Amino acid sequence: MSGATTVSSGDCSLRLPTPTLDAESRSLLQSISAQGGYAYARMAALAAAGDQRAAEAARDMAWEQLHSGPWHSVLPVWRDAYSMACLHVANFHFAAGEFGEALGALDMGLIMGGMLLRKDLHDSVLLVSSESRKKANSLEASGDFKGQKLVPEVPVDVNEVLKILPCRSLTSRRVEKRSGLSMEGFLRDYFQSGTPVVITNCMAHWPARAKWNHLDYLNAVAGNRTVPVEVGKNYLCTDWKQELVTFSKFLERIRTTKPSSSVEPTYLAQHPLFDQINELRDDICIPDYCFVGGGEIQSLNAWFGPAGTVTPLHHDPHHNILAQVVGKKYIRLYSSSVQDELYPYSETMLCNSSQVDLDNIDNTEFPKAEELEFMDCILEEGEMLYIPPKWWHYVRSLTMSFSVSFWWSKETDSSSSG
């Protein structure tokens, strides 16, 4: 049937909406065959005819191609082949009422696949989600989120916090806080001069402020989804690794992780979660500040993890609004003018990261770093921090924390940035 792939299971017939796959399947299989993927093309054809094992075999073949070398060397056609196979596998699970497995396959297609079938994947996610989360529909309709909050609303004990923060924290210049800052004031006082600022009373209208601190809600809208997470102290450590887990498993990990635990923290860091899970995207709004200067949004990422997660000292090429939805973070910022004194890595992939570990500064190896001037703040729930391009920043979660970063710039600005 045009516009949908049909898979039968007993007396029921369930369909995933795949109009692009239906229209492009023949051409895509020809392109895959031209790259030597004859076995994949045969398995994909059998999958379309109703063979579940063939669908799984095709997915395995495409997966091997995605891992045949460096990511940038993978041919785009194999990313599209992986998306196609994920759609076929998801169809079989959907027909069997295995909604969690179907969502897992679709998420892998979104995370690892190409752009050709992306709309089919998104539309299929919406359909499977609508069938699998009746509870979430009732929760959203009533707004009645029960259960314990992920992060209790208690003030920060500064004396206790200082025991875990880098040396000299909260003793230097604080980032200015402005309530309900106007666009004109932001442009004049901070954007044009490249000065950080914390903006308060600016997120009360976000649905996320009422919803994201509730485990029931997050499990209902995203529990079955698969997300990439980081495991380890931070990306500069040798034992750091990445895993793919369901959102519900991730929530359980961070909910049970204690700051004093020897278990390595699990962190969902700099992930385009809102491109993947539309229900969470609907809970936030792009701040008007992100359109100052005539720029455009370059990326929108989620940062979600337990207390104690650290993003080491680094800088980014774009203007950045970091919105703190749940929990609290400590953030330290250094001007781009002191870059040399922060000893950036010489390697291309890490040149935006500092060799200086603020939690344990080696004064012998990095003698200029300890006495540098900086700005810092504790970013509270409902506050946004503006970080200008190239400003170095270190971030530590003081509680379980869910943040959203909005990067924006003009194309001419970002194209020349490293």
Disulfide bonds with the S-S distance in Angstrom:
none
